[in-house]
Amino acid sequence: MLMLHKLAHMAHDMLHLLLRNTQEVCVGDPVSNTSRILFIEENGSTLKSILTLSNFTVCQLKASDNVFDIAEKFCPDLILSSFEQVESNDIVERLREHHALCHTPVIIIANKYNIKKAIKTLNGNVDDYIVKPFQAEELTARIGRIIHRHERAINSNPLTKLPGNVSIKHEIEKRLEKR
């Protein structure tokens, strides 16, 4: 039993050392415990405040801004775009060609429902399609679920699809905290 206790302490110490040495922070991005959302919208919106109140770190841009350079520095966990359909699809297509952003989940917010545009968008490179008006709780739930699913996919072993290093590290931390 004493051996297991010593082993647990050693694993705990190694984990803290590993975390301290491998923490990555995006250029210009303050360290944050929240998910980062890049919100691209032409008009001012209350959506940014809704997302901020839901504990997301939000960077709001206009299409005229240099979206790709800013996005690369901000390192978003999700991109939310609220534009006319044609502009949103163009932005998403260009994002998917960008090496640092090609795997970032994207949600499109549409002003009105059009079944053909919705199907075309969802069959493209978009992770979700939401039509205004919507409930803030629904949007934040969808965002949280997509980010969680994306993180789980990235953290799994590509060959076995079993939990990878990050998932194992989180599980070790969780179990050590319970002690």
Secondary structure, DSSP 8 states (H G I E B T S, - for coil): -HHHHHHHHHHHHHHHHHHHHH----TT----SS-EEEEEESS--SHHHHHHHTT-EEEEE-TTS-HHHHHHHH--SEEEEES-HHHHHHHHHHHHHSTTTTTS-EEEEESS--HHHHHHHHHTT-SEEEESS--HHHHHHHHHHHHHHHHHHHTB-TTT-SB-HHHHHHHHHHHHHH-
